[in-house]
Structures are given as C-alpha cells and as structure tokens.
Amino acid sequence: MSFSLGIVGAGQFAGQFAKLFQLHPGVGPIHVTDLLPDRAEHLVASHGLAGTAASFEELLASDVDAVALFTQRWTHGPLAVQALRAGKHVYSAVPMAVSEEEIAAIIEAVRETGLTYMMGETSHYHPATVYARQQLETGAFGRVFYAEGDYVHDMDLGFYDAYRYSGGENWKATASYPPLLYPTHSIGGVLGAWQTYATSVSAIGVVDQRGDGVFDAEVSQFGNDLSNATALFEVAGGGSFRTNEFRRVGYPCHLRESRFRFFGTEGSFEQLATVSLWQDKKGVTDVSQHLRAQPTLSADDPSLAEVAPALRDAFVSGTAPVHDAARARLPREFAHAPNGHEGSHHFLVDDFVTAVNKGVLPSVNAWTAARYTLPGVVAHDSARRDGERLAIPDFGNPPH
C-alpha cells in the first residue's frame, strides 16, 4: 500500500526529505511545487521524481494523497489548513504555526476531516530525548520536577546564508524571525520525553545590538528586535522547565544545536556540546558514546552544495546507539540512506508514512504539535510584555 505525495517548497531542507520519501516503500509518485519554478524542476530532475505542479493550488487540485510542507516557517499554518480542507494528509516542517488561532484551525481541520497531520520535529528523536524518555519509562528519574531545553544557533554559523537563499532581496526582513516563534527544537525535546504540557510562562528577550539590519524592528517583517530569549514554563502536574532560543551566541552549534537537561528526585541527566551525563545519588555515568550520532554522508557530498558549510552537520548525522531498538522498525531501504539532525529524519518520515497508510496517529500529531509550538507563541508575547506571566491554553489529547 502506498500514497502519492506533493512536496511544497523545494529548498535545501526539502531535498533531503525527498530522498527518504522516495525510498520509502509506502510512498508512490512524488510531485513538487515551488514559488520559484526552477527550484521545483531542479529537485524533480536531480531525484527522478514524477513531475512539478505550477502552484500550490494546482497541486491541491490534483490527485496527490498527501503534501509535505517545506515552505517559509511563518506560512505553515494556513497552508496546512488549506491542504487538509482539500482532502490531503499533511506533513509539516516546524513550526506548526505562529498563532493560537492558526493552531486551533489545524486541530479543527484534522478533527473534522479525519486526515493525518504530523509536524516533523527533529528533537522528538534527538538522542538525548530518546534516552530521557527511556529513563522516564523505567522510573530511573523518580519524579521529574524540572528540565531544560536549549536551541542555540548563532546567525553567523550558516543562518545568514540560509536566509539569503530563502528570502531573496528581502532576506533581512525575514531573518529577523522571532526566536520564540521557532520553539519546537527546545520545547519538543523536553516534552518529547516528559509527558506533560506547559500551563504558563514568563519570558525575557534580549534586544539585538549588531546593527546590521537583522533583528531591526523597522526592517523586520515581524516588527522584531529580539535575537535571544529565555522562557520559564510551569507544567501540568507540578514542576517547570526552562528553554533558551539564542541567535547571537558564542557556541559551537555545528557540534550540537539542541541540548537538554532533566532533574528528578532519584536521578538526573545533563548534556553539553560534546558530553552527556547520567547522574544519581551513587555517582556519575558518562553516556556520551551511547548518545553520539554517527555520520551517514560526507559534508562535502555534492547533494549539499547549496547548503552553507556551517549547516551541513545537521544533514549528515545518522543514528546513535540509543536508537538501536527503534531502527528495527525502519524500512530496509533506509539502511544506507542519508539521515540528519542526529538521526531523526528516518524516524520522522517513517512515522508519517505509517500513520497515513495504517490510519494511526503519528508521533507528533496535531495535539502534540500544539503542545510543542503554542508555548513559544505565548512566550514571545510574554517577552514583549516585560516578562509578564501568561497562561498557555491547551487543546487536550487527541481523540481515541
């Protein structure tokens, strides 16, 4: 059993996922559309895909069964709703949306259509998240009461090039995208292990001082001048977690962009750029090797020619030993396929394909995606209100 797929947005990220969708036995013909037709044609030609569509609307009017959204991050919400209402299953790159209203509209569309929606949050399968999830399941933490998630990626390390590629002449206006509206790499890693949800937040933002027109409120499409932000969340059931979203930071994000910490009454876990430690009342165990992803592709591979060198590590990292048990459920066609973001790409693609073909909920379904995304939306509002503590609405659990 297989379904046809339309890829929307033929940029750098889409190419890596096109390979995996094409390899998966659960996916049939793949078409591509992009606002820049040359990019769609290039992706089709380079991967031997089925063809192009002249527009998103033309793609939705076709007989494709599902779409995968790899467009600009602030466009995902409306496009997802439009696709669901057109009868298409949806795989969406992060974030889910940029407002509570957009998130609610996606959940309503999923509920009413019964179609599959999945957000491809890489940190859900980050080695640290997988490890913490396993430790929580065995009770090794005791009661978790606090966690931390950081997404630390300096603009100088590849993001300027990425925004120039995606934003064209207006790239500075879009490069100012508010950090807290891209929260899922930090929040998703925390909540992907700790099965709770955020109920309130207080956040503090740092006004940028580079003076190069990026994070300039007068230039910004979003009126944003914050380049760094920190948010403290209260969670249901008691406890809290803190996240950092940094775009101006002296940190080797090519080694690790996302990192996590969890503290419980019986054990704790802490991760830095190159070290991961399990700690309990008896002592400390270095689990770095268990969580270290192995490369699956050379950073000099021709397929990455258009990706900034500082960003290529995210596209070549494969699974870690902590993933071994989960790898068994992947299709054999993925055995030597390129991976990325610390081994997450294979699992995300397989989750979506399995959900569509078997009619089951994917890992990061609409309700989970809302819990990974909406806290950041509210946190950005809090940062704009001098850290005022704000309640975070919750859409509940998916229907059974």
C-alpha positions in Angstrom: 0.0 0.0 0.0 1.4 3.4 -0.9 0.2 7.0 -1.4 1.2 9.8 -3.7 2.9 12.9 -2.3 3.3 16.5 -3.2 6.3 18.4 -1.9 5.6 22.1 -1.3 8.8 24.2 -1.3 11.9 22.9 -3.0 14.6 24.5 -0.8 17.6 23.0 0.9 15.7 21.0 3.5 13.1 19.6 1.1 15.8 17.8 -0.9 17.0 15.7 2.0 13.5 14.5 2.8 12.6 14.0 -0.9 15.3 11.2 -0.9 13.7 9.5 2.0 10.1 9.7 0.9 11.2 8.4 -2.5 13.0 5.4 -0.9 10.1 4.5 1.4 8.0 1.6 0.0 4.9 3.3 1.4 5.2 6.3 -0.9 4.4 6.3 -4.6 4.7 9.1 -7.1 6.1 12.4 -5.8 5.4 15.8 -7.4 6.9 19.2 -6.4 5.8 22.8 -6.4 7.7 26.0 -5.5 7.2 29.7 -5.9 10.4 29.5 -7.9 9.7 27.0 -10.7 13.3 26.5 -11.4 13.9 25.0 -7.9 11.0 22.6 -8.3 12.2 21.5 -11.7 15.8 21.0 -10.3 14.5 18.9 -7.4 12.5 16.7 -9.8 15.3 16.3 -12.2 18.0 15.6 -9.6 15.9 12.9 -7.8 13.9 11.5 -10.8 10.6 12.5 -9.2 7.2 12.3 -11.0 6.9 15.9 -12.0 6.1 19.5 -11.0 2.9 21.5 -10.3 2.7 25.1 -11.3 1.3 26.2 -8.0 0.1 25.0 -4.6 -3.4 25.4 -5.7 -2.8 23.2 -8.8 -1.2 20.6 -6.5 -4.2 20.5 -4.2 -6.5 20.1 -7.2 -4.5 17.1 -8.4 -4.9 13.5 -7.2 -2.0 13.5 -4.8 -3.0 12.0 -1.5 -0.7 14.0 0.8 1.5 17.1 0.9 4.8 17.8 2.7 5.3 21.5 3.6 8.8 22.8 3.4 8.0 26.5 2.9 8.9 29.6 5.0 8.3 28.9 8.6 5.5 31.5 9.1 3.4 30.1 6.2 2.9 26.5 7.6 -0.4 27.1 9.5 -2.6 28.4 6.6 -1.1 26.1 4.1 -1.8 23.1 6.3 -5.4 24.0 6.8 -5.9 24.6 3.1 -4.4 21.2 2.3 -6.4 19.4 4.9 -9.6 21.0 3.7 -8.7 19.9 0.2 -8.6 16.3 1.4 -4.8 15.9 1.7 -2.8 14.4 4.6 -0.2 16.9 5.8 3.4 16.6 6.9 4.7 20.0 8.0 8.2 21.2 8.8 8.4 23.2 12.0 6.9 25.2 13.5 3.2 24.2 13.3 2.0 27.8 13.1 2.7 31.2 14.5 -0.6 32.0 16.4 -3.1 30.3 18.6 -5.8 30.8 16.0 -3.8 29.1 13.3 -3.0 26.1 15.6 -6.7 25.8 16.6 -7.7 25.9 12.9 -5.3 22.9 12.1 -6.7 20.9 15.0 -10.3 21.6 13.9 -9.5 20.6 10.4 -7.9 17.3 11.5 -10.8 16.6 13.8 -13.4 17.2 11.1 -11.6 15.5 8.2 -10.1 12.6 10.0 -6.9 13.1 7.9 -3.3 12.7 9.2 -1.4 15.8 10.3 2.2 15.5 11.5 4.8 18.1 12.4 8.3 16.9 11.7 10.0 18.0 14.9 13.5 16.6 14.9 14.1 16.9 18.7 11.4 14.3 19.3 14.0 11.7 18.1 17.1 13.6 19.4 19.3 11.0 21.2 19.0 12.9 24.5 15.2 12.9 24.2 15.1 9.2 23.4 17.4 8.5 26.3 15.4 10.6 28.8 12.2 9.0 27.5 13.6 5.6 28.2 14.9 6.6 31.7 11.5 8.0 32.5 9.7 4.8 31.4 11.9 2.7 33.7 11.3 5.1 36.6 15.1 5.9 36.9 14.4 9.6 37.4 11.9 9.1 40.2 9.6 12.1 39.8 10.8 14.7 37.3 10.3 18.2 38.5 12.5 20.3 36.3 14.0 20.2 32.8 15.9 22.5 30.4 16.0 22.7 26.6 18.2 24.9 24.6 18.3 25.7 20.9 21.5 27.7 20.4 22.3 28.6 16.8 24.3 31.7 16.1 23.3 33.6 13.0 27.0 33.7 11.9 27.1 29.9 11.6 25.1 29.4 8.5 21.9 31.2 9.2 22.8 34.3 7.2 23.4 32.1 4.1 20.2 30.2 4.7 18.1 33.3 4.9 19.7 34.8 1.8 18.9 31.6 0.0 15.2 31.5 1.1 14.5 35.2 1.4 15.9 36.8 -1.7 16.3 40.5 -1.8 14.0 40.9 1.3 16.1 38.4 3.4 16.8 40.8 6.2 13.1 41.3 6.9 12.6 37.6 7.3 15.9 36.8 9.0 14.5 38.7 12.0 12.0 35.8 12.7 11.4 35.9 16.5 13.4 33.1 18.2 10.5 32.2 20.5 8.2 31.6 17.4 10.6 28.8 16.4 10.5 27.0 19.8 10.0 23.4 18.9 13.6 22.3 18.9 13.9 23.2 22.5 10.4 22.6 23.8 9.9 19.4 21.8 13.0 17.7 23.3 11.7 18.4 26.8 8.1 17.4 26.3 9.0 14.6 23.9 10.4 12.8 27.0 8.5 14.4 29.9 4.8 13.5 29.2 3.3 16.8 30.4 2.4 20.2 29.0 3.1 23.8 29.7 0.4 25.8 31.5 2.0 29.2 32.0 5.2 31.1 31.0 7.3 34.1 31.8 9.9 35.1 29.2 12.7 37.7 28.8 14.1 38.8 25.5 17.4 40.4 24.6 17.3 43.3 22.1 19.8 42.8 19.4 22.8 45.2 19.1 24.6 44.0 16.0 23.2 46.9 13.9 23.4 45.1 10.6 19.7 45.4 9.7 18.8 42.0 11.0 16.6 42.0 14.2 15.9 45.6 13.4 12.2 46.3 14.3 11.9 48.8 11.5 13.2 46.3 8.9 11.7 43.2 10.3 8.6 41.7 8.7 7.6 40.7 12.2 8.5 44.0 14.0 11.0 42.0 16.0 14.3 43.2 17.5 14.9 40.3 19.9 17.7 37.9 18.9 17.9 35.9 22.2 15.2 34.9 24.6 14.7 32.8 27.7 11.4 31.3 28.9 10.4 29.6 32.1 7.3 27.4 31.9 5.1 25.9 34.5 3.8 22.4 33.7 0.7 20.4 34.5 1.1 18.2 37.5 3.7 20.3 39.1 7.2 21.4 38.1 8.8 23.6 35.5 11.1 23.8 32.5 13.3 26.5 31.0 14.2 27.0 27.4 16.7 29.2 25.6 16.4 30.3 22.0 19.7 32.1 21.1 20.7 33.5 17.7 23.7 35.6 18.9 25.8 33.2 21.0 29.4 32.1 21.3 28.7 28.4 21.0 29.7 25.6 18.6 26.2 24.9 17.2 27.7 22.8 14.4 28.5 20.3 17.1 25.1 20.4 18.7 22.3 22.8 18.2 19.8 21.4 20.8 20.8 20.2 24.2 18.7 19.0 27.2 18.7 18.5 31.0 16.2 16.7 33.2 16.2 16.6 37.0 14.2 14.1 39.1 14.0 13.0 42.7 16.2 9.9 42.0 18.3 10.8 39.0 19.3 13.5 36.6 20.6 13.9 33.1 22.7 16.7 31.7 24.0 17.4 28.2 26.6 19.9 26.9 28.1 20.2 23.4 30.2 17.1 23.5 29.4 15.4 26.8 26.2 13.7 28.1 26.0 12.5 31.8 23.6 10.4 33.8 23.7 11.2 37.5 22.1 9.7 40.5 22.7 9.5 44.3 25.5 6.9 43.7 27.6 8.9 41.2 28.0 9.9 37.5 28.0 7.8 34.4 29.3 9.2 31.1 26.7 8.2 28.4 28.2 10.4 25.6 29.1 7.5 23.3 25.6 6.0 23.7 24.1 9.3 22.5 26.6 10.2 19.8 25.2 10.2 16.3 27.4 8.7 13.5 27.8 10.4 10.1 25.9 8.9 7.2 27.2 11.2 4.5 30.3 13.3 3.8 29.8 17.0 4.5 31.4 17.5 1.0 28.8 15.4 -0.8 27.6 17.1 -4.0 24.0 17.0 -2.8 24.9 19.5 -0.1 26.5 22.0 -2.5 23.8 24.6 -1.9 23.8 24.2 1.9 26.1 26.5 3.9 29.1 24.6 5.3 28.2 25.6 8.8 24.8 23.9 8.4 25.9 20.7 6.8 26.5 18.7 10.0 22.7 18.8 10.6 22.2 17.0 7.2 24.8 14.3 7.6 24.4 12.9 11.2 22.8 9.5 11.5 21.5 7.5 14.4 23.2 6.9 17.8 23.4 3.6 19.7 20.4 4.8 21.8 18.3 4.5 18.6 19.2 0.8 18.0 16.0 -0.7 19.2 13.8 1.8 17.2 15.8 1.3 14.0 14.4 -2.2 13.6 11.1 -0.9 12.5 12.5 1.2 9.7 12.2 0.0 6.1 15.3 -1.8 4.8 15.6 0.8 2.1 16.8 3.3 4.7 19.7 1.2 5.8 22.3 3.2 3.9 20.3 6.3 3.2 21.4 9.8 4.3 20.0 11.0 7.6 20.1 14.2 9.6 19.5 16.1 12.8 21.1 13.5 15.0 19.3 10.6 13.3 15.8 11.9 13.4 15.0 12.2 9.7 14.4 8.4 9.1 12.1 8.1 12.0 10.0 11.2 11.1 9.4 10.1 7.6 8.5 6.5 8.6 6.2 7.9 11.3 4.2 9.9 8.8 4.1 7.2 6.1 3.0 4.6 8.6 0.3 6.9 10.0 -1.2 7.6 6.6 -1.1 4.0 5.4 -2.3 2.4 8.6 -4.7 5.2 9.8 -2.9 5.6 13.1 -1.8 8.7 15.0 1.7 9.8 14.2 4.2 10.6 17.0 4.0 14.4 16.7 0.3 14.6 15.8 -1.7 17.9 15.7 -2.4 17.9 19.5 1.3 17.1 20.4 2.5 19.6 17.8 0.3 22.3 19.5 2.0 21.5 22.9 5.4 21.9 21.2 4.5 25.1 19.5 1.9 27.2 21.3 4.1 27.7 24.5 6.6 29.6 22.3 3.9 31.8 20.8 2.7 32.8 24.3 6.3 33.2 25.5 7.0 35.7 22.7 4.0 37.7 23.9 5.3 37.5 27.4 8.8 38.7 26.4 7.1 41.7 24.7 5.2 42.4 27.9 8.4 42.6 30.1 8.1 39.0 31.3 4.5 39.1 32.4 3.4 35.6 33.4 0.8 34.4 30.9 -1.4 31.4 30.8 -0.9 28.9 28.0 -4.1 27.3 26.5 -4.1 23.6 25.9 -6.1 21.7 23.3 -6.1 18.5 25.2 -5.2 15.0 24.0 -6.1 13.5 20.6 -9.4 11.6 20.4 -9.2 7.8 20.5 
